[in-house]
Amino acid sequence: MADPKGFMNTPRQEWPRRPIGERVRDWDEVYVPGALLPIVSEQADRCMDCGVPFCHEACPLGNLIPEWNDLVSREDWRAAADRLHATNNFPEFTGRLCPAPCEAGCVLAINQPAVTIKNVECAIADRAWADGFTPPRPPERLSGRTIAVIGSGPTGLAAAQQLTRAGHTVAVFEKDDRAGGLMRYGIPEFKMEKHHLERRLAQMRAEGTKFRTSTAVGRDVGADELRARYDAVVLATGATAWRELDVPGRALTGIHQAMEYLPLANRVCEGDLRTNPMSAAGKHVVIVGGGDTGADCLGTAVREGAASVTQLDIYAQPGAARDEDAEPWPTYPKIYRLSAAHEEAGTLGTAPAADADARLFAASTLRFTGDAEGRVRGLHLVEVDAGRRPRPGTGRSLPADLVLLALGFSGPDPADGIVAQLGLAMEPRGTIARHRDFSTNVPGVYAAGDAARGQSLIVWAIAEGRAVAAAVDRALTGGASALPAPISPYDRPMTV
């Protein structure tokens, strides 16, 4: 605690975003380059070094937040990077993509703006790469054990890196042509430029992790073959079975799932496509779903030149401050938040009656209507109360040439084939059933991340990857693992 009065004398200052009119014309990250490091040491000084660090408890990874806040305030970047990487394999990802439940648990947040923990984390990660504090860490010796990791999202990558560093030979199987999972093709470039991902993948390859891209396990490689070749199999396929909207007119052309639309936009940024075949250019766009995926669609549609964009959220608009009775500190509060994408919505015309940030709250879709060619042209909705009951007389219509469904995910996609081939037991909610040691009903097969936990946050994905790695290491070595296991699979994620 370099400055005992820092939290009293220094106001919260976040990483500034680039001007809206500038950033909507490109796909670069929304933040001002180089503007974070000059402010972050003083921001870290706001940490109170409280006796019970609730931020540490609120983080699924158990990040040592007070420790690296103190080190950053003293500008000891190497030590800060060591403490950060002790609990988090990929802080450059979480520092950009995590909704920061740690900040909701900050003791300072009881009656003041929280410490900018997420910004400090990102600054440490970026400084560590810039100063060479993150060299590859290959194992000193190999164990002779082989492990297949299915899926290269944050869970699969974290599990693979931990197991490789423990001395096992690890192969990561990815059905797409590039590794990264949803971080590659689900997260837009303006939220995280993919050179951050490429840099970490290069580190993992240098450590010895093998990647088998364009390989769909269950189709290109059978389950029996996989179990015969490897001592253990870790399923980290994510929750890719998207939820549907069963209303009249759903079969009209121009209604797509968000995860059909976003990967194409990312492929344009990768140079694979000249334009997005589902491009929003010149179209009236309606996004059904009020979460982060919907906001990602919104920011993408703005950059593609949509004529208008509206995001529908079935929940009522939250208040600007925490409801102390319903959501007391240190729980993560449901408050009105303005993402970068919502800021950008004002650069377009918005649909009738949409708020300035393009969101309509307490809105439920009734049906779609189309033209003679079978293309969607309108969405009909009604306002609902807290119990999702329609409010009489509140029906309205929105113009819609492109509708994107961002309603979340239930579990692994049955069409992938690996679940059925392995004969895995499933939970009623559509996720893979597992025991406390992450093992499934099939010997040698483990499940982690959204495929078993259900749709969650990137910090939970990384935490599960680290924990399943420790479980597999224990099983293969027959003793205690040196790898940390931050969570139990029966821990439930904080609602965010």
Secondary structure, 3 states (H helix, E strand, C coil): CCCCCHHHHCCCCCCCECCHHHHCCCCCCCECCCCCHHHHHHHHCCCCCCCCCHHHHHCCCCCCHHHHHHHHHCCCHHHHHHHHHCCCCCHHHHHHHCCCHHHHCCHHHHCCCCCCHHHHHHHHHHHHHHCCCCCCCCCCCCCCCEEEEECCCHHHHHHHHHHHHCCCEEEEECCCCCCCCHHHHCCCCCCCCCHHHHHHHHHHHHHCCEEECCCCECCCECHHHHHHHCCEEEECCCCCCECCCCCCCCCCECEEEHHHHHHHHHHHHHCCCCCCCCCCCCCEEEEECCCHHHHHHHHHHHHHCCCEEEEEECCCCCCCCCCCCCCCCCCCCCCCCCCHHHHHHHHCECCCCCCCCCEEECEEEEEEEECCCCEEEEEEEEEECCCCCECCCCCEEEECCEEEECCCECCCCHHHCHHHHHCCCECCCCCECCCCCCECCCCCEEECCHHHHCCCCHHHHHHHHHHHHHHHHHHHHCCCCCCCCCCCCCCCCCCC
